[in-house]
């Protein structure tokens, strides 16, 4: 996905939506004009001694009126689509530079010695909660114990692996495994926390960039300046 600035994304989306509106309106108008031309040509060239049947002419006029209504409807729908696309993109641009919380487990460590932050939620109290962080190759680089109380907790990782070495920049995934006193699995969910660096709406839905990790706007559950 190509990350774009707010102005570029907005202009590109507006231009695309505007183009779609113009094509739809132009196509519908072309059909309407062709229908009208055929009808007037028929009237101009009809045999005076055998004029067009009034019933057939009435049906043709009804067809012309229906086509005109369809042209107007298509134009209105295209304009609505353009407005919605612009609104969606504008909403996404509003997140640029803000710290968001979004459903997910993979978070970017933007630089060696940097930090990565997650939130994890326990559906009920656990007896043990195990946290592990893996790199993009699936190797565990850090593991430790987490909170056991019901609710949402925060894990801030300073980029140091279990051996005390500094982890390289890259994408890291948090896994949470919690069990209760009877050994039953406790339901858990994870969220990532990061600053939005880019917005892309070219696919029709808005996607936010947190480093090189892409997050659907619909997955955002909170944000702060």
Buried (B, 14 or more C-beta within 10 A) or exposed (E): EEBBEBEBBBEBBBEBBBEBBEEBBEEBBEEBEEBEEEBEEEEEEEEEEEEBEEEEBEEBEEEBEEBBEEBEEBBEEBBEBBEEBBEBBBEBBEBBEBBBBBBBBBBBBBEEEBEBBBBBBBEEBBEBBBBBBBBEEEEEBBEEEBBBEEEEBEBEBEBEBEEEEBBBBBBBBBBBBBBBEEEEEBEBBBBBBBBBBBBBBBEEEBBBBBBBBBBEBEBBEEBEE
